[in-house]
Amino acid sequence: MTTVLLPTFVLAQEKVAEEDPYLWLEEVEGEKQLDWARQQNAASKAAVGATEGFDALTARLLSLYDSADRIPYVGKIGDFYYNHWTDGDHKRGLWRRTTLASFKTETPEWDVLLDLDALGEAEGNSWVWKGADCLPPEYDRCILSLSPGGSDAVELREFDMTSRTFVEDGFSLPAGKQWTGWIDRDTVFVSTDFGEEGMTTSGYPRTAMRWKRGTMLDDAEMVFEGEMTDVWVSASHDHTPGFEREFIWNAKTFWERDVYLITKKGPKLIELPVGAKLNVWKDRMLIELRNDWEIEDTTYKAGSLLTSSLPRWMKGKRDLVVLFEPSETTSLVSALPSADHIILNTLDTVRSKVEVLTPSKRGWSRAPMPGLPEIGRVTASPVDERDSNDYFLNLTGFLTPSTLAMGTLGEGPATTLKQLPALFDAEGLEVSQHFATSDDGTKVPYFQVSKEGIKLDGSHPTLLYGYGGFEVSMRPYYSATRGITWLERGGVSVVANIRGGGEFGPSWHQAALKEKRHRAYEDFAAVAKDLVARGVTTHERLGAEGGSNGGLLVGNMYTLYPELFGGILCSVPLLDMRRYSKLLAGASWMGEYGDPDIPEQWEYIKTFSPYHNLDPAQDHPPMLITTSTRDDRVHPGHARKMSAKLGDIGKNVLYYENIEGGHGGAADNAQASFLYALRYTFLWEVLQGRRLGVTEEPAERPAEEANEAEADE
């Protein structure tokens, strides 16, 4: 008798398939999987779409998204101001440009460069605009990024701005997660999939190549090669006159990047502390610290902004100047250089402040930007960091329609260019800031939008939104969608500034990393409890919403704090934290969550993996889970498998999967209007105590799919 030893990966494959009966749903575009998704979509549409007023709400949202009463935000390229515009006649949009003088008028004259709807119809593809990289100083050649269906993967094509045509035999690449950067008219840096082991375990390029026009991609010159376990590699050419040079950017983790200056002898590492973020402006380095840094007997605080001379630094001179140092309540949002100044956008207790820094031979001077609102989001950004000191000023708030202004640094206040009209009825509403106390005593701020003098009798349907990860700050913003679907109905809208975000700098983020992840969930739960304790709402009338990492957040509310909520909206979520690092870009987030393949780390990761913490005997609130087939960042398998598992045990769950849309969930205005109507109608109805269907049929698991399910060692 012969004993056959199965390879390790086969044994692992069978083990994972046995432990996870829903693994077959990870095949993204398999016909049986898509059939399952279509069946779920039909059930969700029937349950929610039959609600009174659903069609009218969808139509109103579509009218809003297609309306010309929107600010056409622009970016300067050369002498022109560019915009990508969608409306009812141009679902995928127009790439167009105008002059500054024309943009300042009420009805700018737009020069259309590319019609994406016409291109898609001619080529039989559903193109979604992802941007353009144009070659200075003439800017007559650009490389366009076009996404099939809205995914992160893009097709790259060289475009002639004079003839308005794609360049025959120009720089082009089929769809993939990739990028290029101009060196000169006949040379680009390219990072793409170069074949076997050409991508990192995170699914991004691990090499940077120098590619010359007229040569095969395979003949491109290797500039830098990273490790398989890195996140990504790219190269860039600085075109600033008088400061031309080239850099390599090597992301070791989501938070750690090595930066190299390309010299005649090859790449030379710019020595910086772990996690520091580098921007190079003329001869200066701008260094943002994520951790405390002790150097030459001086300790610089995490969250500080430092500057030093790049040439002197490369020679070993460590002279540093502090441009910003955080306090307990302040944090740095961005440091953006213009031709002669640096604009500092900061937060003080999640309220915007802007300062202008100016270098001189005597040192640095600073001046505040006056006249900013007390509660709202203000962002100042340079129009062109190479050629001018003009800046754009964006002002918005929960109840304040967005305003776009423009000014010149050092020349008086900005002048309003465009203003969004009021898009929902905000009369009688007010914004207030409150603080909840988390389990460890930390004060957690949150914003509340509600009726003035709201009666604290617990009667108000309340929507609590959060994110809590990747150092992303939840700041005030004007959302016509939230206003129409929630506030106009009499609901209360709340945004929580929980740990894991960046509202109070890197330490606020790091307080919820890896084994400390539960701090973010405790903070969110504390806000939920505070809303009830204050009498704003009851747990039965309180809904939670989150997407992506926020989807993981509300997934944990579902499993760990189900008694706090009457309904949950979970979109494009991470939910299976055992396999997240093996799905699409998941490996790039191990610096945030940990590595589930390391037993010691899985011990804490599994405590916040909703897919593994579901207790069938526990009472859970109704939940709507939404995702996109084309989401190539967070795998749709997370949402599919959780929905199937919940449906099989009779939980009140609805599921909707948009075939297009990428990580944003929708590829055009029609898809977006339906999706938002579906989400907010569902939540409004369930918070009124109405039941909107249960996914009762078990997910059919094809035997061959289960037996051949993909698994990693």
Buried (B, 14 or more C-beta within 10 A) or exposed (E): EEEEEEEEEEEBBBEBBEEBBBBBBBBBEBEBBBEBBEBBBEBBBEBBBEBEEBEEBBEBBBEBBBBEEBBBBBBBBBEBBBBBBBBEEBBBBBBBBBBBEBBBEEEBEBEEBBBBBEBBEEEEBBBBBBBBBBBBEEBBBBBBBBBBBBBBBBBBBBBBBEEEEBBEEBBBBEBBBBBBBBBEEEBBBBBBBBEEEBBBBBBBBBBBBBBBBEEEEEEBEEBBBBEEEBBBBBBBBEBBEEBEBBBBBBBBBBBBBBBBBBEEEEBEEBEBBBBBBBBBBBBBBBBBBBBBBEEEEEEBBBBBBBBBBBEEBBEEEEEBEEBBBBEEBBBBBBBBBBBEBBBBBBBEBBBBBBBBBBBEEEEEEEEEBEEBBEBBBBBBBBBBBBBBBBBBBBBBBBBBBBBBBBBBBEEEEBEEBBEBEBBBEBEEBBBEBBBBBBEEEBEBBBBBBBBEEBEEEBEBBBBBBBBBBBBBBBBBBBBBBBBBBBBEEEBBBBBBBBBBBBBBBBBBBBBBBBBEBBBBBBBBBBBBBBBBEBBBBBBBBBBBBBBBBBBBBBBBBBBBBBEBBBBBBBBBBBBBBBBBBBBBBBBBBBBBBBBBEEEEBBEBBBBBBBBBBBEEEEEBBBBBBBBBBBBBBBBBBBBBBBBBBBBBEEBBBBBBBBBBBBBBBBBBBBBBBBBBBBBBBBBBBBBEEEEBBBBEEEBEBEEEBBEEBEBEE
